Amino acid sequence: MAEEAYDLIVAGAGLAGFAALRALERHGLGDLRVLLVDAAPRRGDDRTWCFWERAPGPFEDLVAHRWDALDLFAHGGVAQRLAVAPYAYKMIRGGDFFDAMEAWTAARPQLERRVGRVANVRSEGDRAVVEVDGERLEATWALDATGVPHDVPAGYHRLLQHFLGWEVATDEPTFDPGVATFMDFRVPQEGGTCFVYVLPTEPHRALVEYTVFGPEVWPEEAYAERLRTYLCEVRGLGGYRIERTELGVIPMTDRPFPASRGPRVRTIGTAGGRTKASTGYTFTRAVRHAEALARGWAATGAPPALPAGRGRHGWMDAVLLRGLATGRQDGASFFARLFERNPAPRVLAFLDEDTTLPQEAVLMLGVDVPLFWRLGAEVSWSRLRAGRRASMRP
Ligand SMILES: Cc1cc2nc3c(=O)[nH]c(=O)nc-3n(C[C@H](O)[C@H](O)[C@H](O)COP(=O)(O)OP(=O)(O)OC[C@H]3O[C@@H](n4cnc5c(N)ncnc54)[C@H](O)[C@@H]3O)c2cc1C
C-alpha cells in the first residue's frame, strides 16, 4: 500500500479546486500537505467567467472588467437597460485566472502538483483514496472536481448550455464598454432557448457569445453562421476581426449530486452540483461553497458535507428546467418578463438564491403563474414516483 503523504488530495485544478485551496489558506489551513492533480499540464485561456457581486470577492484582483448597466433585448426587440447597483457585473478571463493560480501554487512548497488522469475517488475506512494513472494514492481527505455525472435518473431533467464566443475587434469605435448585453433574444428561437451576450471591454473590442439552452451540442459552424448573421443584421457590424474563440458546454440538470463520497471525500464545483440548473452560472456558487467548506473545516476539524440544489431554490430551478426541456416554457419570454416586471438587483439576488420567500412570491407574479404551478406539481410528483421506485428496488 502506498504511504500516505498528504493531508488532502484535490482532484481537478480548475475553478473549484483553486477556490477551495485559496479559501483554506484564508481560514488558516494553508499548511496542509496537499496534492493537486489534473489531467491537463496547464489550463489556458479556455473560458471567460461572468458573475455579479455586491462587494469585492476573493478573486477581485483578477477582475478584468466590470459593468454597472446591462442591456436585455426581448425576442420582439423591446430593449431594457438594467441598472444593477448595488451589484456589479464582473468578468474574469480564464487565462488571467490560471496564470495567477500557477504563480500562487509555485510559491507554496507544501502544495504538490501532479499531471495525471484521476479515477475512482473514494473513501476507504478513514482514508481518502484516489487513483492517478492507475496508481493508488491516499490522503486524510479528498476534494473531487472531476467526476461530473452525465446520466439523468428517472424523474429529473437535463439540458446543455452550449455556446460559441468570438472576441471581435473592430477598426471603428463600435461598442460601449460601460454597458454589457446580458441577453439578446433577437435571434431565431430554434433548437432551444437562444440568445447572444456581448461583453465590450473597449470601444473596439467585445466578446460576443451565441448561447443555446438545448438538448444537444451543435457543430461549430452552426453557431458561427448565426453569430455572423447577428453581428451583421442585428448589430450592423460591417468588418471585424475574430481574435479568439471560446467553445463551451455546461450541463444544466436538477439531478441530485452527492456532497460526499463516503466520510473522507467531498465533491466540489460542477461535479458537486454547484452549476445552477436553470442558468448554468457556477462561478459564485463554486466560490461560496469553497468558502463554506473552509470555514466549516477550520471550525470543526473536518470539511462539512454541504448538499447542493436542495430546498425551494432547487425546486424552482427544476420547475424552470422542466418547462424549458419540455418546450412548454418559452425561455426568451420568461427571462424578458422576469426582468421587465422586477428591479434587476432583485432578480440577480433571486438567481443567487439570496431572496426570501415573500420576495420570491412577488417575483413569481411576473411569470406565467398557472404554468409555473402545473410544472411545479409535475416536478414534485415525478420526484415522488422516482423515490418510490428507488425504495422498491431490491
Ligand atoms: C467556456 C465556459 C465558459 C463559462 N462561463 C461561465 C460564466 O461566465 N459564469 C459562470 O458562472 N460559469 C461559467 N461556466 C461554468 C463554470 O463556471 C465552469 O465550468 C467552471 O470552470 C467550473 O469549475 P470546476 O472546477 O467545477 O470545473 P473546471 O474548471 O472545468 O475544472 C475541472 C478540472 O478537472 C480536470 N479533470 C476533469 N476530469 C479529470 C480526470 N478524470 N482526471 C484528471 N483531471 C480531470 C479538468 O482538466 C479541469 O482542469 C463556464 C464554463 C465554460 C466551459
The ligand as an SDF file (V2000), in Angstrom:
LIG
                    3D

 53 58  0  0  0  0  0  0  0  0999 V2000
  -16.3510   28.0410  -21.7910 C   0  0  0  0  0  0  0  0  0  0  0  0
  -17.0700   28.1490  -20.4560 C   0  0  0  0  0  0  0  0  0  0  0  0
  -17.4820   29.4020  -20.0050 C   0  0  0  0  0  0  0  0  0  0  0  0
  -18.1380   29.5160  -18.7650 C   0  0  0  0  0  0  0  0  0  0  0  0
  -18.5570   30.7440  -18.3540 N   0  0  0  0  0  0  0  0  0  0  0  0
  -19.1580   30.8640  -17.1540 C   0  0  0  0  0  0  0  0  0  0  0  0
  -19.5490   32.1430  -16.6730 C   0  0  0  0  0  0  0  0  0  0  0  0
  -19.4200   33.1440  -17.3540 O   0  0  0  0  0  0  0  0  0  0  0  0
  -20.1020   32.2330  -15.4380 N   0  0  0  0  0  0  0  0  0  0  0  0
  -20.2830   31.1350  -14.6340 C   0  0  0  0  0  0  0  0  0  0  0  0
  -20.7670   31.2770  -13.5040 O   0  0  0  0  0  0  0  0  0  0  0  0
  -19.9490   29.9050  -15.0870 N   0  0  0  0  0  0  0  0  0  0  0  0
  -19.4010   29.7400  -16.3080 C   0  0  0  0  0  0  0  0  0  0  0  0
  -19.0230   28.4920  -16.7450 N   0  0  0  0  0  0  0  0  0  0  0  0
  -19.3750   27.3250  -15.9110 C   0  0  0  0  0  0  0  0  0  0  0  0
  -18.3530   27.0580  -14.7760 C   0  0  0  0  0  0  0  0  0  0  0  0
  -18.0690   28.2360  -14.0580 O   0  0  0  0  0  0  0  0  0  0  0  0
  -17.0530   26.4960  -15.2730 C   0  0  0  0  0  0  0  0  0  0  0  0
  -17.2690   25.3090  -15.9710 O   0  0  0  0  0  0  0  0  0  0  0  0
  -16.0710   26.2330  -14.1220 C   0  0  0  0  0  0  0  0  0  0  0  0
  -14.8110   26.1180  -14.6910 O   0  0  0  0  0  0  0  0  0  0  0  0
  -16.4260   25.0210  -13.2860 C   0  0  0  0  0  0  0  0  0  0  0  0
  -15.4250   24.8050  -12.3140 O   0  0  0  0  0  0  0  0  0  0  0  0
  -14.9700   23.3400  -11.9140 P   0  0  0  0  0  0  0  0  0  0  0  0
  -13.7790   23.4760  -11.0580 O   0  0  0  0  0  0  0  0  0  0  0  0
  -16.1310   22.5720  -11.4660 O   0  0  0  0  0  0  0  0  0  0  0  0
  -14.5610   22.6770  -13.3010 O   0  0  0  0  0  0  0  0  0  0  0  0
  -13.3020   23.0150  -14.1940 P   0  0  0  0  0  0  0  0  0  0  0  0
  -12.8920   24.4280  -14.0490 O   0  0  0  0  0  0  0  0  0  0  0  0
  -13.6170   22.5070  -15.5510 O   0  0  0  0  0  0  0  0  0  0  0  0
  -12.1480   22.1360  -13.5460 O   0  0  0  0  0  0  0  0  0  0  0  0
  -12.1680   20.7310  -13.5350 C   0  0  0  0  0  0  0  0  0  0  0  0
  -10.7370   20.2550  -13.7650 C   0  0  0  0  0  0  0  0  0  0  0  0
  -10.7160   18.8530  -13.6090 O   0  0  0  0  0  0  0  0  0  0  0  0
   -9.8860   18.2940  -14.6100 C   0  0  0  0  0  0  0  0  0  0  0  0
  -10.3490   16.9260  -14.8290 N   0  0  0  0  0  0  0  0  0  0  0  0
  -11.5880   16.5230  -15.2010 C   0  0  0  0  0  0  0  0  0  0  0  0
  -11.6370   15.1570  -15.2330 N   0  0  0  0  0  0  0  0  0  0  0  0
  -10.4070   14.7420  -14.8730 C   0  0  0  0  0  0  0  0  0  0  0  0
   -9.8380   13.4370  -14.6750 C   0  0  0  0  0  0  0  0  0  0  0  0
  -10.5520   12.3020  -14.8450 N   0  0  0  0  0  0  0  0  0  0  0  0
   -8.5460   13.3610  -14.2860 N   0  0  0  0  0  0  0  0  0  0  0  0
   -7.8150   14.4860  -14.0670 C   0  0  0  0  0  0  0  0  0  0  0  0
   -8.2990   15.7260  -14.2350 N   0  0  0  0  0  0  0  0  0  0  0  0
   -9.5830   15.8400  -14.6170 C   0  0  0  0  0  0  0  0  0  0  0  0
  -10.0420   19.1920  -15.8260 C   0  0  0  0  0  0  0  0  0  0  0  0
   -8.8850   19.1190  -16.6490 O   0  0  0  0  0  0  0  0  0  0  0  0
  -10.2010   20.5600  -15.1660 C   0  0  0  0  0  0  0  0  0  0  0  0
   -8.9920   21.2490  -15.0710 O   0  0  0  0  0  0  0  0  0  0  0  0
  -18.3850   28.3450  -17.9730 C   0  0  0  0  0  0  0  0  0  0  0  0
  -17.9870   27.1080  -18.4720 C   0  0  0  0  0  0  0  0  0  0  0  0
  -17.3550   27.0110  -19.6920 C   0  0  0  0  0  0  0  0  0  0  0  0
  -16.9650   25.6340  -20.1780 C   0  0  0  0  0  0  0  0  0  0  0  0
  1  2  1  0
  2  3  1  0
  2 52  2  0
  3  4  2  0
  4  5  1  0
  4 50  1  0
  5  6  2  0
  6  7  1  0
  6 13  1  0
  7  8  2  0
  7  9  1  0
  9 10  1  0
 10 11  2  0
 10 12  1  0
 12 13  2  0
 13 14  1  0
 14 15  1  0
 14 50  1  0
 15 16  1  0
 16 17  1  0
 16 18  1  0
 18 19  1  0
 18 20  1  0
 20 21  1  0
 20 22  1  0
 22 23  1  0
 23 24  1  0
 24 25  2  0
 24 26  1  0
 24 27  1  0
 27 28  1  0
 28 29  2  0
 28 30  1  0
 28 31  1  0
 31 32  1  0
 32 33  1  0
 33 34  1  0
 33 48  1  0
 34 35  1  0
 35 36  1  0
 35 46  1  0
 36 37  1  0
 36 45  1  0
 37 38  2  0
 38 39  1  0
 39 40  1  0
 39 45  2  0
 40 41  1  0
 40 42  2  0
 42 43  1  0
 43 44  2  0
 44 45  1  0
 46 47  1  0
 46 48  1  0
 48 49  1  0
 50 51  2  0
 51 52  1  0
 52 53  1  0
M  END
$$$$
